[in-house]
Amino acid sequence: MRYLYYCNSTYQLLTVMNLHWHRRNASFEDIEDYHADLILLNAFAGAVEIVDILNKEAVFDHARIVEKTLKTGSFRRLHSFLGLISPMHYLRYNHNFSRGSVYNRYDVLVVPKYNTMVGAIWRVNKKADLHLYEDGLGTYYLNTDLLKPHSRSYRFLYEKGFAKDFTNFSRLYLNAPELYSGTWNKDIRAVPKYDRNYLKKVQSYFADYSNTVNEEKKDIYWLSQTLENDEAIRTIAQTLNRLKKYKERVLYCPHPRWPEKTKPEFDVSNEKQIWEMKLLNMEDVDHKLFVSIHSTACLTPKLLFDDEPYLILFYQLIDDAVTERNERFDRTIRLFIDSYRDKEKVMLPRTQEEFEACLDRFTKSVEKK
């Protein structure tokens, strides 16, 4: 059985590497004659270097980088019109696939969600089974309507019977199925916990991605999420101001794929010092504080590695329409808090004053330890 894994973030990559290791080494699902390749989208700084590491260490049979955009000019305009009518245009732009390396060779595609590259590969592997795995917090309150491709050309092809319904996937893999509150209820499976020996290997693979500016002095990490809404931008700025009295302890971590709207007055993590890789080598994770609106990066230590840092998720400071909250989202957050051994470490301030009180609670707690 030939598997193809597709990723566009390091969180996805660590989930996929774990799935792959268990399938190859621990008889997970007992797949006969198992082989697997990886495609990593060049969507963040350091992606090319990561693929080089994966190939050097022979983690997958083959690991390949693909570009997320086409060249400007008529070729890009042609692609935007054709969509998935001619997937070879997209694949051939990525020179790694120019010799037909993804054409009709995979039995299973393992992907986080629909995008143009995934759709193109699936179109040329028409008999492949489609498995989804989690794409962070949003997957846990998954609405399958959000998975439907919005491309007009894809909808046209689907209506004419030439394209698959992308929501017709057969499995969903989650690091913590007990948190799931979404609408898809068929075959949901748990991603096995990381094998500790393999985790040490992964740490060694990505050791160069762990060091940050003055890391030993930092215990408060702001994990950025860029929003376009003016109200949200103002709220984020106000919240950042509350952090200023802890300035020397704060490290600002920009989102790897979203442009920054605010220039923070804090030390900033280097763009290639990737968050999930840094967590693997971070000491005393349980005594750190991670702050964000509701970023998956805050949940990563618990979901992937069962570590329990202090968290401040301030989504309730921002209008519901901005954060796209709903009952399933709220339930997922409640389930996540319940999964913590020390539930008081997860804080959900509703006002700026409560946010500041959460900061004070954290500093007093770590000073006692």
C-alpha positions in Angstrom: 0.0 0.0 0.0 1.4 3.4 -1.0 0.5 6.4 1.1 1.0 10.0 0.4 1.0 12.5 3.2 0.5 16.2 2.5 1.4 19.0 5.0 1.5 22.8 5.0 2.6 23.4 8.6 4.9 22.0 11.2 2.0 21.0 13.5 0.7 18.9 10.6 4.2 17.5 9.9 4.7 16.3 13.5 1.2 14.7 13.5 2.0 13.0 10.1 5.5 11.8 11.3 3.9 10.2 14.3 1.2 8.4 12.2 3.9 7.3 9.7 6.3 6.0 12.4 3.5 3.9 14.0 2.5 2.5 10.7 6.0 1.6 9.8 7.3 0.4 13.2 4.4 -0.5 15.5 2.0 -2.4 13.2 -0.5 0.4 13.6 -3.5 -0.7 11.5 -1.3 -3.6 10.2 -1.0 -2.3 6.6 0.4 -4.8 4.2 3.6 -3.7 2.3 3.5 -0.2 3.6 5.3 2.6 1.8 4.9 6.4 2.2 6.0 9.7 0.6 5.6 13.2 1.9 4.7 16.5 0.3 5.4 19.7 2.3 4.1 23.0 1.0 6.7 25.8 1.0 4.4 27.9 3.2 6.7 29.0 6.0 10.4 29.9 6.6 12.5 26.8 7.0 10.3 24.4 5.0 13.0 23.6 2.4 15.6 22.9 5.1 13.1 20.6 6.8 12.5 18.5 3.7 16.3 18.2 3.3 16.5 16.9 6.9 13.7 14.4 6.3 15.4 13.0 3.2 18.8 12.9 4.9 17.3 10.9 7.8 15.2 8.7 5.4 12.1 9.4 7.5 9.8 8.8 4.4 10.5 6.9 1.2 10.7 10.4 -0.4 10.0 13.9 0.9 9.3 16.7 -1.6 8.8 20.5 -1.3 6.2 22.2 -3.5 5.6 25.8 -4.1 2.4 27.4 -2.9 2.0 29.9 -5.8 2.4 29.9 -9.5 4.4 32.3 -11.5 2.9 35.7 -12.2 1.5 36.5 -15.7 -0.6 34.5 -18.1 0.3 31.1 -16.6 -1.1 32.1 -13.2 -4.2 33.6 -14.8 -4.7 30.4 -16.8 -4.5 28.3 -13.6 -7.0 30.5 -11.8 -9.4 30.0 -14.6 -8.8 26.3 -15.1 -8.7 25.4 -11.4 -8.7 21.6 -11.2 -9.7 21.1 -14.9 -6.0 20.7 -15.7 -4.2 19.7 -12.5 -1.0 18.9 -14.5 -0.5 22.6 -14.9 -0.2 23.0 -11.2 1.9 19.8 -10.7 4.3 20.5 -13.5 5.0 24.0 -12.1 6.6 22.1 -9.2 9.6 20.6 -10.9 9.7 17.6 -8.5 6.5 16.3 -10.1 7.4 17.1 -13.7 8.2 13.4 -14.5 4.8 12.2 -13.3 5.9 11.2 -9.8 2.4 11.6 -8.3 0.4 10.2 -11.2 -1.8 7.2 -10.3 0.6 5.7 -7.9 -1.0 6.2 -4.4 -3.6 4.0 -2.7 -4.3 6.5 0.1 -4.0 10.3 0.4 -3.6 11.6 4.0 -4.4 15.3 4.1 -5.5 18.0 6.6 -8.1 19.6 4.4 -8.9 20.6 0.8 -6.7 23.0 -1.1 -5.7 23.3 -4.8 -2.6 21.1 -4.5 -4.5 18.4 -2.6 -7.4 18.5 -5.2 -4.9 18.3 -8.1 -3.1 15.3 -6.6 -6.4 13.6 -5.9 -7.6 14.2 -9.4 -4.6 12.3 -10.8 -5.0 9.5 -8.2 -8.6 8.9 -8.9 -8.8 5.5 -7.1 -7.0 6.6 -3.9 -8.9 6.5 -0.6 -9.0 9.9 1.2 -8.1 10.2 4.9 -8.2 13.4 6.8 -6.1 14.3 9.9 -6.4 17.2 12.3 -5.5 20.7 11.2 -5.4 22.1 14.8 -8.2 23.4 16.9 -10.6 24.0 14.0 -10.8 20.3 13.2 -12.3 19.5 16.6 -15.5 21.4 15.9 -15.4 20.5 12.2 -18.3 21.4 10.0 -18.0 19.3 6.8 -19.5 22.2 4.8 -16.2 24.0 5.4 -14.3 21.3 3.5 -16.2 21.8 0.3 -14.0 23.4 -2.4 -15.1 26.9 -3.4 -13.6 26.7 -6.8 -16.2 27.3 -9.5 -14.4 25.0 -11.9 -14.3 22.2 -9.3 -18.1 22.6 -8.6 -18.7 22.5 -12.4 -16.7 19.3 -12.7 -18.4 17.7 -9.7 -21.9 18.6 -11.0 -20.9 17.0 -14.4 -19.6 13.9 -12.7 -15.9 14.4 -13.4 -14.7 15.3 -9.9 -15.0 13.7 -6.5 -17.0 15.1 -3.5 -14.1 16.1 -1.3 -16.3 15.7 1.8 -16.5 12.0 1.0 -13.4 11.1 3.0 -13.4 7.8 4.8 -11.4 8.5 8.0 -10.5 11.3 10.4 -7.5 11.1 12.6 -7.3 13.2 15.8 -4.6 13.5 18.5 -7.4 13.8 21.1 -10.7 12.4 19.8 -12.3 13.0 23.2 -12.3 16.7 22.4 -14.2 16.3 19.2 -17.5 18.2 18.9 -17.9 18.4 15.1 -20.6 17.2 12.8 -18.8 14.4 11.0 -19.4 11.1 13.0 -18.2 8.2 10.9 -14.7 6.7 11.3 -12.8 8.8 13.8 -9.5 7.4 15.0 -6.9 8.4 17.5 -3.4 9.3 16.4 -1.2 7.1 18.7 0.9 8.9 21.3 4.4 9.6 20.4 6.9 6.8 21.2 9.4 8.4 23.6 12.4 6.9 21.8 11.2 8.2 18.5 10.4 11.6 20.0 14.1 11.9 21.0 15.0 11.2 17.4 12.7 13.9 16.2 14.3 16.3 18.7 17.7 15.5 17.3 16.5 16.0 13.7 15.3 19.6 14.5 17.6 20.7 17.2 18.7 23.7 15.2 15.1 25.0 15.3 14.9 25.2 19.1 17.1 28.2 20.1 15.6 31.7 20.4 16.8 35.1 21.4 17.5 35.2 25.2 15.5 32.0 25.6 16.7 31.4 29.1 15.1 34.6 30.3 11.7 34.1 28.7 8.7 32.4 30.3 5.8 34.3 28.6 5.2 33.6 24.9 2.8 35.7 22.8 1.6 33.5 19.9 0.3 35.9 17.2 -2.9 35.5 15.2 -3.5 38.2 12.6 -7.1 39.4 12.1 -8.3 42.0 9.7 -11.2 43.2 11.8 -10.6 46.7 13.2 -12.1 45.9 16.6 -9.9 42.8 16.9 -6.8 44.8 16.0 -7.6 47.4 18.7 -8.2 44.6 21.3 -5.0 42.9 20.5 -3.1 46.2 20.8 -4.7 46.9 24.2 -3.9 43.4 25.4 -0.3 43.7 24.3 0.0 46.9 26.4 -1.0 44.9 29.5 2.1 42.7 28.9 4.6 45.7 28.9 5.4 45.4 32.6 6.7 41.9 31.9 8.6 43.0 28.9 11.9 41.3 29.7 10.1 38.0 30.2 8.1 38.1 26.9 8.9 36.5 23.6 6.7 37.5 20.6 6.2 34.6 18.2 4.7 35.8 14.8 2.4 33.5 12.9 4.5 31.7 10.3 2.1 32.2 7.4 0.3 35.4 8.2 1.7 38.9 7.8 2.1 41.0 10.9 -0.1 44.1 11.4 1.5 45.2 14.7 5.2 45.9 15.5 5.6 44.6 19.0 7.8 46.2 21.6 9.2 42.8 22.7 11.9 40.4 21.6 10.8 38.6 18.5 11.4 34.9 17.7 13.4 34.4 14.6 11.3 33.4 11.6 13.0 30.0 11.2 12.8 29.1 14.8 9.7 27.1 14.3 7.3 26.8 17.3 6.6 23.1 17.4 10.3 22.3 16.9 11.1 24.7 19.7 8.7 23.0 22.1 10.5 19.7 21.6 13.6 21.1 23.2 12.1 23.6 25.6 12.9 23.1 29.3 10.2 23.5 32.0 7.3 23.7 29.5 4.9 23.3 32.4 6.2 26.5 34.0 5.8 28.6 30.8 2.8 30.9 29.9 1.5 30.9 26.3 -0.9 33.7 25.3 -3.1 33.9 22.2 -6.6 34.6 21.0 -7.3 30.8 20.5 -4.2 29.6 18.6 -3.6 25.9 18.1 0.0 26.7 19.1 -1.2 27.1 22.7 -2.8 23.6 22.6 0.1 21.9 20.8 2.1 21.0 24.0 -0.9 19.1 25.4 -2.3 17.6 22.2 1.1 16.4 20.9 3.3 15.8 23.9 0.9 15.8 27.0 2.7 18.8 28.5 0.7 21.4 30.5 1.9 25.0 30.3 -0.1 27.9 31.6 -2.5 29.3 29.0 -4.3 32.5 28.5 -6.8 32.4 25.6 -8.4 35.8 25.3 -10.9 35.1 22.5 -13.8 36.3 24.7 -12.3 39.8 24.6 -13.1 39.8 20.9 -16.5 39.8 19.2 -18.0 36.4 18.5 -18.4 37.1 14.8 -14.7 37.8 14.6 -13.5 34.6 16.3 -16.2 32.5 14.6 -17.2 31.0 17.9 -20.2 28.7 18.2 -21.5 26.1 20.6 -19.2 23.4 19.2 -16.1 25.7 19.6 -17.1 26.5 23.2 -17.6 22.8 24.0 -14.2 21.9 22.5 -12.5 24.5 24.7 -14.3 23.2 27.8 -13.3 19.6 26.9 -9.7 20.8 26.4 -9.7 22.4 29.9 -11.1 19.2 31.4 -8.3 17.2 29.8 -5.7 19.2 31.9 -4.6 17.7 35.2 -4.4 21.2 36.7 -7.4 22.9 35.2 -6.7 26.3 36.8 -3.7 26.7 34.4 -6.0 27.4 31.5 -7.4 31.0 31.8 -10.2 32.6 29.7 -10.4 36.3 30.5 -13.5 38.2 29.5 -12.1 41.7 30.1 -8.8 43.5 30.0 -8.8 43.7 33.8 -9.3 39.9 34.0 -6.5 39.5 31.5 -4.1 41.4 33.7 -5.3 39.4 36.7 -4.4 36.2 34.8 -0.9 37.5 34.2 -0.5 38.2 37.9 -1.8 34.8 38.8 0.7 33.2 36.5 3.7 35.1 37.9 2.7 34.4 41.5 2.2 30.7 40.7 5.7 30.2 39.2 7.4 32.2 41.9 6.1 29.7 44.4 7.6 26.8 42.6 
